Structure formats: C-alpha cells, structure tokens
C-alpha cells in the first residue's frame, strides 16, 4: 500500500500543479504529463493485480525488464530535473 499512497500523492500534486500554473513552458508540461501517465499506468496494474507487469525485455543488452509506464516516468523525471536545473541557471 505504500506505493499506492505515494502514487496517489505524486499524481495528485502533478495534476494540481498543472491546473494552477497554466503558463508553464511546453517542456515542463510534457514532463508532468509523462509522470502522470506513467504513474496512472503503474497504478492501474497495482490496483488490478497488486503488482506491476513488466513486459519489455531486451535480449541484446543486459538491462532490467521494464514497461512503458516505467519509461514514461523515467523520461518525465529526467526532463523535469533538466527543466528545473535550467530555470535555476537562468533565474526564472
């Protein structure tokens, strides 16, 4: 249940932030939407099955098995970190 609670809090805050900040740049909007989408995808699996289905396995590379939602979350978080880092550099 820990991951369910964390997921609900993160998705809720991301939606709240998007709703209350309508003039975000496109990159920050994309980052938040990817985080929301990935979180919802994993959340549905957790509620329905009590675990997340990992379905992508790359045989040609020794890498962890993952799913599309994990990819969305990873890209969204990396993009958000870059956006926040650039804001800090420019003082926006």
Number of C-alpha atoms within 10 A of each C-alpha: 9 6 11 15 10 12 18 15 12 14 20 12 14 18 15 11 14 15 10 10 10 9 9 12 10 9 14 18 20 16 24 24 19 23 27 23 19 23 21 16 19 23 22 14 13 16 12 10 10 12 12 18 16 14 10 11 13 11 8 6 7 8 9 10 13 15 17 16 22 20 14 21 22 16 17 24 16 13 20 20 14 15 16 14 12 12 11 10 9 8 7 7
